[in-house]
């Protein structure tokens, strides 16, 4: 069983297996969702407001069974009372009948009330409902006492079903990671627990099987369904040597994958943990409602006591029974369950809807922040462009041996992880092992410097040339493409041009952002001519190139100085200072990078920029639904509270104000899970 002590640190063995807790327990306990991994699917959700419900999730019929029993007994009793009077249905027989009708739905609530009191949560909704219904029995209003608790129980069942539905997307993610895999040991296929597989072992994956761990494809090609990770239904074909991730489903031939990551460190495990932990980071609205409920409920109890007692001193024909009834009605109406359930459920639904579309929010607070965003500031390479560069032309001075210089450039660029380095490597070919570099260093925002055969080699942008006083006789701004300048032995050799293609949905992204009244700004370290060319193609509002990391920070500061909110979209690593400064940091391509999952507030898993306006839209829709529920609850409860205090509302109106509003709010909250974005 998992250790729930906040100071507890998880321990692992040499193979990376957790020795103190299971991975699933760790993830789900952190999210207050342990019930999703319990074998019997016992459902007991516990929130910050002291709620602690217990329901069986076996089937809707089983959950509704106590309500059905209570309803049948209540209807029979009401029939005997009003339409088919029975001589025997009087006195103690009648009272016992109503008590039996009350028991299936009332006893669990009274039990929860006692548990809450023991925990120090005296003024819980269970306490309110217990006082109200027991009070109704004491003044002889048996049908109303049973009815109030019956409708409350029905509301609780619908609430449980709604919470379960909201968690279904996340639970399905867990199901995407199989517990067992087939590994090849001594050339023999062997089925073992996924968590026992070591790094370096080879998994054999049959068509239709799900990959259990991250790895490198050993087969020539294989097609995978990645929808569980990216929300994208289109098959993704991988070639030999490419990375494949846990949760992907093999579609065609038998494939072999070499494990590169331990079970607990797989991308899917990190994604699961990210989404589950999202429930612990509350939006300001959600935090306010929770605090409000804790203050509001005791005040309401005191007001109910005042409604019952104070009129004794001011009303001539004071009747205790009548004023007690008004106080009980007031208590039922005041129950805050419509607020404390529908609001977290709305945010959870938003997070679930986003994850279903391949967008991971680290908390409901970021849903709120993104819904109000005014500026989206983005990087160029890998965000709005493919990030796959190809060499277009090589323009070197004829005084230099082109092949020799290209070999030197290729070896030097091998020290960089930038896409430009990959393009040069693909153009030049294998590295020359006879070339030895010395004193290699990367100069941020400029490029690379090294020493070869006692001579300086510079490869980077023209700012690098200027920094080291290298003379050249051309205008860098006249070259549209990304340009890599080369200098050797303090002489300008020439340049290599590299082109990157714009993503197919980039133009649609900017159009949708403008439709949402969000301004788009592009900041890039790439040369200004390239950045402006891309910006013009996409109708981006503002674009700035030739920027160092500190220049990007200053540009974002300028926007924030106007009092406007900013979301920054980048790789989440190189642009860490800008991400920290922005209101919301969005990482592109989080599926392939551990660091982006750690640094960003929102992770877009499939590299599609069109998910940026989708994420904003999900935030807006979620916030709209939450405020609809808040308004509905306050308006209806306010009206019926006034009527109840004045004796103009009965228990039946109180039931609608409490359970009816709660059900309407819950139904409204789950709408977001059905929406198309």
VENPEDA-V955880 format. One record per residue. RES is the residue in three letters. PHI is phi in whole degrees, -180 to 180 (* if undefined). OMEGA is omega as a letter, one per 20 degrees, with the letter a starting at -180 (* if undefined). D_CENTER is the distance of its C-alpha to the mean C-alpha in whole Angstrom. Layout:
RES|PHI|OMEGA|D_CENTER  RES|PHI|OMEGA|D_CENTER
This chain:
UNK|*|a|26  UNK|-75|r|24  UNK|-82|a|25  UNK|-96|r|23  UNK|-64|a|25  UNK|-62|a|23  UNK|-88|a|25  UNK|-69|r|25  UNK|-111|a|25  UNK|-68|r|24  UNK|-116|a|27  UNK|-135|r|27  UNK|-91|a|30  UNK|-64|r|31  UNK|-89|r|30  UNK|88|r|26  UNK|-84|r|26  UNK|-71|a|25  UNK|-97|a|28  UNK|-103|a|27  UNK|-148|r|24  UNK|-84|a|22  UNK|-61|a|19  UNK|-63|a|17  UNK|-63|r|19  UNK|-60|a|17  UNK|-63|a|14  UNK|-78|r|14  UNK|-67|r|16  UNK|-61|a|14  UNK|-101|a|12  UNK|54|a|15  UNK|-138|a|15  UNK|-61|a|18  UNK|-62|a|19  UNK|-73|r|17  UNK|-112|r|19  UNK|-75|a|23  UNK|-61|a|25  UNK|-94|r|26  UNK|54|r|23  UNK|-70|a|24  UNK|-110|r|22  UNK|-142|a|22  UNK|-96|a|19  UNK|-127|a|20  UNK|-112|a|18  UNK|-67|a|19  UNK|-90|r|22  UNK|93|r|24  UNK|-68|r|23  UNK|-150|a|24  UNK|-98|r|24  UNK|-131|a|26  UNK|-139|r|26  UNK|-91|a|26  UNK|-101|a|24  UNK|-57|r|27  UNK|-164|r|27  UNK|-57|a|27  UNK|-62|a|31  UNK|-67|r|31  UNK|-67|a|29  UNK|-83|a|31  UNK|-56|r|34  UNK|-59|r|35  UNK|-66|a|35  UNK|-64|r|37  UNK|-60|a|40  UNK|-63|a|39  UNK|-64|a|40  UNK|-62|a|43  UNK|-63|r|44  UNK|-66|a|44  UNK|-63|r|45  UNK|-63|a|48  UNK|-63|r|49  UNK|-64|r|48  UNK|-62|r|51  UNK|-66|a|53  UNK|-75|a|53  UNK|-117|a|53  UNK|-114|r|55  UNK|-128|a|56  UNK|-58|r|58  UNK|-120|a|59  UNK|-63|a|61  UNK|-76|a|60  UNK|-88|r|56  UNK|-143|r|57  UNK|58|a|57  UNK|-67|r|56  UNK|-63|a|55  UNK|-64|a|53  UNK|-64|a|51  UNK|-62|r|50  UNK|-58|a|49  UNK|-67|r|46  UNK|-64|r|45  UNK|-64|r|45  UNK|-66|a|43  UNK|-76|a|41  UNK|-56|a|40  UNK|-58|a|38  UNK|-100|a|35  UNK|-85|a|36  UNK|-60|r|37  UNK|-60|a|33  UNK|-70|r|32  UNK|-64|r|35  UNK|-63|r|34  UNK|-65|r|31  UNK|-63|r|33  UNK|-63|r|35  UNK|-62|a|32  UNK|-64|r|30  UNK|-63|r|34  UNK|-64|r|34  UNK|-84|a|31  UNK|94|r|32  UNK|-95|a|30  UNK|-71|a|33  UNK|-90|r|32  UNK|-90|r|29  UNK|-65|r|29  UNK|-65|r|31  UNK|-64|r|34  UNK|-61|a|34  UNK|-67|r|34  UNK|-64|r|37  UNK|-61|a|39  UNK|-63|a|39  UNK|-78|r|40  UNK|-66|r|42  UNK|-61|r|44  UNK|-62|r|44  UNK|-66|a|46  UNK|-66|r|48  UNK|-101|r|50  UNK|85|r|50  UNK|-90|a|47  UNK|-63|a|46  UNK|-58|a|45  UNK|-70|r|43  UNK|-61|r|41  UNK|-67|a|40  UNK|-62|r|39  UNK|-59|a|37  UNK|-70|r|35  UNK|-63|a|35  UNK|-68|r|33  UNK|-64|a|31  UNK|-64|r|30  UNK|-61|r|30  UNK|-61|r|27  UNK|-64|r|25  UNK|-66|r|25  UNK|-62|r|24  UNK|-62|r|21  UNK|-61|r|21  UNK|-65|a|20  UNK|-67|r|18  UNK|-63|r|16  UNK|-62|r|16  UNK|-66|r|15  UNK|-65|a|12  UNK|-87|a|11  UNK|-62|a|13  UNK|-61|a|11  UNK|-73|r|9  UNK|-63|r|13  UNK|-67|r|14  UNK|-63|r|12  UNK|-63|r|15  UNK|-66|a|17  UNK|-72|a|17  UNK|-102|a|18  UNK|-67|r|22  UNK|-77|a|24  UNK|-122|r|27  UNK|-137|r|28  UNK|-102|r|31  UNK|-110|r|33  UNK|-97|r|36  UNK|-125|a|38  UNK|56|r|42  UNK|63|r|41  UNK|-117|r|41  UNK|-70|a|37  UNK|-137|r|36  UNK|-85|a|33  UNK|-136|r|32  UNK|-66|a|28  UNK|-59|a|26  UNK|-72|r|25  UNK|-94|a|29  UNK|-76|a|29  UNK|-92|r|30  UNK|-62|a|29  UNK|102|r|32  UNK|-74|a|32  UNK|-109|r|32  UNK|-97|r|30  UNK|-101|a|32  UNK|-117|r|30  UNK|-83|r|31  UNK|-57|r|30  UNK|91|a|28  UNK|-87|r|26  UNK|-96|r|23  UNK|-77|a|23  UNK|-92|a|22  UNK|-140|r|22  UNK|-71|r|21  UNK|-169|r|25  UNK|-115|a|27  UNK|-71|r|29  UNK|-96|r|33  UNK|-71|a|34  UNK|-60|r|35  UNK|-148|r|32  UNK|-162|r|30  UNK|-104|a|27  UNK|-130|r|24  UNK|-90|a|21  UNK|-108|a|18  UNK|-60|a|16  UNK|-65|a|14  UNK|-99|a|13  UNK|-114|a|13  UNK|79|a|13  UNK|-98|a|17  UNK|-81|a|20  UNK|-67|a|22  UNK|-59|r|24  UNK|-114|a|24  UNK|-90|a|27  UNK|-109|r|27  UNK|-106|a|30  UNK|-54|r|32  UNK|95|a|31  UNK|-80|a|27  UNK|-81|r|24  UNK|-123|a|22  UNK|-120|r|19  UNK|-55|a|19  UNK|103|r|18  UNK|-74|a|20  UNK|-109|r|23  UNK|-70|a|26  UNK|-104|a|28  UNK|-120|a|31  UNK|-88|r|34  UNK|-62|a|34  UNK|-124|r|32  UNK|-117|a|32  UNK|-130|r|29  UNK|-92|a|30  UNK|-68|r|27  UNK|-117|a|26  UNK|-138|r|23  UNK|-64|a|24  UNK|-51|a|22  UNK|-73|a|20  UNK|-102|a|19  UNK|-64|r|18  UNK|-58|a|15  UNK|-64|r|13  UNK|-61|a|14  UNK|-67|r|12  UNK|-64|r|9  UNK|-59|a|9  UNK|-65|r|10  UNK|-61|a|7  UNK|-68|a|4  UNK|-65|r|8  UNK|-68|r|8  UNK|-59|a|6  UNK|-70|a|8  UNK|-86|r|11  UNK|-99|a|10  UNK|-87|r|12  UNK|-74|r|13  UNK|-54|r|16  UNK|-62|a|17  UNK|-66|r|16  UNK|-64|a|18  UNK|-63|a|21  UNK|-63|r|21  UNK|-64|r|21  UNK|-65|r|23  UNK|-60|a|25  UNK|-62|a|25  UNK|-70|r|27  UNK|-87|a|30  UNK|-65|a|30  UNK|-64|r|31  UNK|-61|r|34  UNK|-62|a|35  UNK|-64|r|35  UNK|-63|r|37  UNK|-64|r|40  UNK|-64|r|40  UNK|-63|r|41  UNK|-62|r|43  UNK|-64|r|45  UNK|-61|a|45  UNK|-78|a|47  UNK|-97|a|49  UNK|-59|r|50  UNK|-57|r|52  UNK|-56|a|55  UNK|-89|a|56  UNK|-126|a|56  UNK|-106|a|56  UNK|-66|a|60  UNK|-99|a|59  UNK|-59|r|56  UNK|-121|a|55  UNK|-55|a|53  UNK|-61|a|51  UNK|-65|a|50  UNK|-74|r|49  UNK|-65|r|47  UNK|-62|r|46  UNK|-61|a|44  UNK|-65|r|43  UNK|-67|r|41  UNK|-60|r|40  UNK|-59|a|38  UNK|-64|a|36  UNK|-62|a|35  UNK|-63|a|34  UNK|-75|a|32  UNK|-53|a|30  UNK|-87|a|26  UNK|-63|r|24  UNK|-61|a|23  UNK|-82|a|22  UNK|-74|r|20  UNK|-104|a|19  UNK|-67|a|18  UNK|-73|r|16  UNK|-59|r|13  UNK|-64|r|13  UNK|-62|r|13  UNK|-68|r|10  UNK|-62|r|8  UNK|-63|r|10  UNK|-64|r|8  UNK|-64|r|4  UNK|-65|r|7  UNK|-64|r|9  UNK|-67|a|7  UNK|-65|r|6  UNK|-64|r|10  UNK|-99|r|10  UNK|79|r|9  UNK|-121|a|7  UNK|-108|r|4  UNK|-97|r|3  UNK|-84|r|5  UNK|177|r|6  UNK|-67|r|8  UNK|-64|r|10  UNK|-78|r|9  UNK|-62|r|9  UNK|-64|a|12  UNK|-62|a|13  UNK|-70|a|13  UNK|-66|a|14  UNK|-106|a|17  UNK|-68|a|18  UNK|-109|a|21  UNK|-134|r|21  UNK|-111|r|19  UNK|-103|a|21  UNK|-131|r|21  UNK|-79|r|23  UNK|-94|a|25  UNK|-69|r|25  UNK|84|r|22  UNK|-105|r|20  UNK|-100|r|23  UNK|-117|a|25  UNK|-66|a|25  UNK|78|r|26  UNK|-108|a|28  UNK|-89|r|32  UNK|-135|r|35  UNK|-67|a|38  UNK|-96|r|41  UNK|-155|r|44  UNK|-119|a|45  UNK|-118|a|48  UNK|-112|r|50  UNK|-65|a|53  UNK|-66|r|56  UNK|-72|a|57  UNK|-107|r|54  UNK|-79|a|54  UNK|-58|a|51  UNK|-63|a|50  UNK|-66|r|51  UNK|-65|r|48  UNK|-61|r|46  UNK|-64|r|46  UNK|-63|r|45  UNK|-61|a|42  UNK|-61|a|41  UNK|-66|r|41  UNK|-65|a|40  UNK|-67|r|37  UNK|-65|r|36  UNK|-84|a|35  UNK|-113|r|32  UNK|-101|a|29  UNK|-67|r|29  UNK|-55|r|29  UNK|-61|r|32  UNK|-62|r|34  UNK|-64|r|33  UNK|-63|r|34  UNK|-66|r|38  UNK|-62|r|37  UNK|-66|a|37  UNK|-76|a|40  UNK|-83|a|42  UNK|111|a|42  UNK|-63|r|42  UNK|-71|r|42  UNK|-85|a|46  UNK|-71|a|46  UNK|-83|a|50  UNK|-88|a|48  UNK|-118|a|47  UNK|-98|r|45  UNK|-132|r|46  UNK|54|r|44  UNK|-74|r|41  UNK|-145|r|39  UNK|-103|r|36  UNK|-101|a|36  UNK|-53|r|33  UNK|77|a|33  UNK|-124|a|36  UNK|152|a|37  UNK|-120|r|38  UNK|-135|r|42  UNK|-155|r|44  UNK|-120|r|47  UNK|-128|r|49  UNK|53|r|53  UNK|79|a|53  UNK|-117|r|52  UNK|-74|r|49  UNK|-120|r|46  UNK|-117|r|44  UNK|-136|a|41  UNK|176|r|39  UNK|-92|a|39  UNK|-74|r|42  UNK|-66|r|41  UNK|-67|r|41  UNK|-62|a|45  UNK|-64|a|46  UNK|-60|a|44  UNK|-104|r|47  UNK|68|r|50  UNK|-82|a|50  UNK|-85|r|52  UNK|-144|a|51  UNK|-114|r|53  UNK|-148|r|50  UNK|-98|a|47  UNK|-56|a|44  UNK|-72|r|43  UNK|-80|a|45  UNK|-99|a|42  UNK|-73|a|39  UNK|-72|r|38  UNK|-61|a|36  UNK|-120|r|39  UNK|-108|a|39  UNK|-87|a|43  UNK|-129|r|45  UNK|-133|a|48  UNK|-139|a|50  UNK|58|r|53  UNK|64|r|52  UNK|-124|r|53  UNK|-75|a|50  UNK|-85|a|50  UNK|150|a|48  UNK|-148|r|44  UNK|-120|r|42  UNK|-99|a|40  UNK|-133|a|37  UNK|-116|r|35  UNK|-127|a|31  UNK|-90|r|30  UNK|-75|r|28  UNK|-64|a|25  UNK|-65|a|26  UNK|-104|a|23  UNK|-66|a|23  UNK|-64|r|26  UNK|-62|r|24  UNK|-59|a|21  UNK|-66|r|23  UNK|-61|a|25  UNK|-70|r|22  UNK|-64|r|21  UNK|-64|r|24  UNK|-64|r|24  UNK|-89|a|21  UNK|61|r|24  UNK|-110|r|22  UNK|-83|a|24  UNK|-111|r|24  UNK|-130|r|25  UNK|-109|r|26  UNK|-121|a|26  UNK|-148|r|28  UNK|-83|r|30  UNK|-70|a|32  UNK|-64|a|35  UNK|-59|a|35  UNK|-62|r|37  UNK|-68|a|34  UNK|-62|r|32  UNK|-67|r|34  UNK|-63|r|34  UNK|-64|a|31  UNK|-62|r|30  UNK|-66|r|33  UNK|-63|a|32  UNK|-103|a|29  UNK|62|r|30  UNK|-74|a|28  UNK|-62|a|29  UNK|-135|r|30  UNK|-144|a|30  UNK|-136|r|31  UNK|-116|a|32  UNK|56|a|34  UNK|-101|r|32  UNK|-86|r|31  UNK|-52|a|28  UNK|-70|r|30  UNK|-67|r|31  UNK|-64|r|27  UNK|-60|a|27  UNK|-65|r|30  UNK|-63|r|29  UNK|-67|r|25  UNK|-61|r|27  UNK|-61|r|30  UNK|-67|a|27  UNK|-67|r|26  UNK|-65|r|29  UNK|-82|a|30  UNK|83|a|27  UNK|-105|a|24  UNK|-83|a|21  UNK|-134|r|19  UNK|-112|r|16  UNK|-105|a|17  UNK|-115|r|17  UNK|-161|a|18  UNK|-89|r|18  UNK|77|a|17  UNK|-119|a|20  UNK|-62|a|23  UNK|-101|a|22  UNK|-55|r|20  UNK|-62|a|23  UNK|-72|r|22  UNK|-61|a|18  UNK|-65|a|19  UNK|-78|a|21  UNK|-73|r|19  UNK|-72|r|17  UNK|-138|r|13  UNK|-100|a|13  UNK|-114|r|12  UNK|-104|r|13  UNK|-92|r|15  UNK|70|a|15  UNK|-62|a|13  UNK|-62|a|14  UNK|-104|a|17  UNK|-139|r|17  UNK|-64|a|16  UNK|-63|a|17  UNK|-65|r|14  UNK|-64|a|11  UNK|-77|a|13  UNK|-96|a|14  UNK|-83|r|12  UNK|-88|r|9  UNK|-132|a|7  UNK|-119|r|8  UNK|-99|a|10  UNK|-80|a|12  UNK|-112|r|15  UNK|70|a|16  UNK|-87|r|17  UNK|-64|r|17  UNK|-64|r|17  UNK|-74|r|14  UNK|-65|r|14  UNK|-64|r|16  UNK|-64|r|13  UNK|-63|r|10  UNK|-63|a|13  UNK|-64|r|14  UNK|-63|r|11  UNK|-61|r|11  UNK|-64|a|15  UNK|-65|r|15  UNK|-63|a|13  UNK|-63|r|15  UNK|-62|a|18  UNK|-65|r|17  UNK|-60|a|17  UNK|-73|r|20  UNK|-61|a|22  UNK|-67|r|21  UNK|-63|a|23  UNK|-63|r|26  UNK|-57|a|26  UNK|-64|a|26  UNK|-68|a|28  UNK|-66|a|31  UNK|-65|a|32  UNK|-65|r|32  UNK|-61|a|34  UNK|-63|a|37  UNK|-72|r|37  UNK|-61|r|37  UNK|-64|r|40  UNK|-64|a|42  UNK|-66|r|41  UNK|-64|r|43  UNK|-88|r|46  UNK|78|a|46  UNK|-98|r|46  UNK|-123|r|43  UNK|-98|r|43  UNK|-60|a|40  UNK|-68|r|40  UNK|-65|r|38  UNK|-64|r|36  UNK|-60|r|35  UNK|-65|a|34  UNK|-63|a|32  UNK|-93|a|30  UNK|-68|a|29  UNK|-61|r|30  UNK|-65|r|27  UNK|-61|r|25  UNK|-64|r|25  UNK|-62|a|25  UNK|-67|r|22  UNK|-65|r|20  UNK|-61|r|21  UNK|-67|a|20  UNK|-66|a|16  UNK|-79|r|16  UNK|-58|a|17  UNK|-63|a|14  UNK|-74|r|13  UNK|-102|a|17  UNK|-73|r|16  UNK|-102|a|17  UNK|-116|*|16
